[in-house]
Amino acid sequence: IPLRLVGSEMCIRDSYCCARRVRALNGKPAVYELDYFPPQDAEFLTKELLSGSVFRLLRQWKKLRVIREKETIIRVRYAGAEAAAALGLAKRQPVVYTRTCYLDGKDRVVLMNEQYIDSERYMIRTGGHELRLDETEENEQK
């Protein structure tokens, strides 16, 4: 069952642009997603463009033909206030957190993606990853 985009918001800072999106499954928020782009990309990032695939957006507007995943980190962590509100959860409820860095063909960062996933509503299948609750990260979410 595909996730459906139910909300998005843009913010532009000096050092990055951020798109916040909520994706729903069966009408309930399942994934809170944060996409970070270099600040020079602000000119082509709009809510309308971000309603679809970020990879399609990068292909069309930046003319990128190669986008590769540098690394993905998967953890179980406590939902902070922002992620909890977006997902309709209680603050500090455990969620699956992923962070992925994507590079262009010249090894420049084109996208950093973070996802907070309500595992009661959405499941990720992986092979061999260890998921652990890291108490030291709770301070980052306050």
C-alpha positions, 0 to 999 in steps of 0.5 A: 500500500503506497504512502500518500502525502498529506502535508508539506512545509518549506523553511529556508535557512542560511545553511540549508533548505528544509522540506517537512512532509507527512505521509499517511497510510490508510488515512493516518500519519505514518511517516514524518519526513525531513529533506535537507537541501543545499541553500543554493537549491532554494530557487527551485524548491516549492511546496508544489514541486515537493508534493511528488518524488524528491528524486524526480525533482532532482532529476528534472530541475538539477538535471542529475543523472546519478544520485547515490546513497552514501549511507543510511542510519537506522535507529529506534529513538524517542519521538520529539515534540515536532515528530510526535505532533506530526505523527499524532503520537505521544511525545517520547514514544519510540519511533523508527528513525532513518537518516540517509545522505545522497550524493551526486556524480561528483560526490557532492551532497544533494539531499539529506533525508530524515524519517520518523516512522510510526512502526505501528502503522508502517513497516520497513523490511531490511536485512541484518540491521540492528535497531537499538534505542540510544538514550543519548539521543533523547537530548537532541529531541528536546 
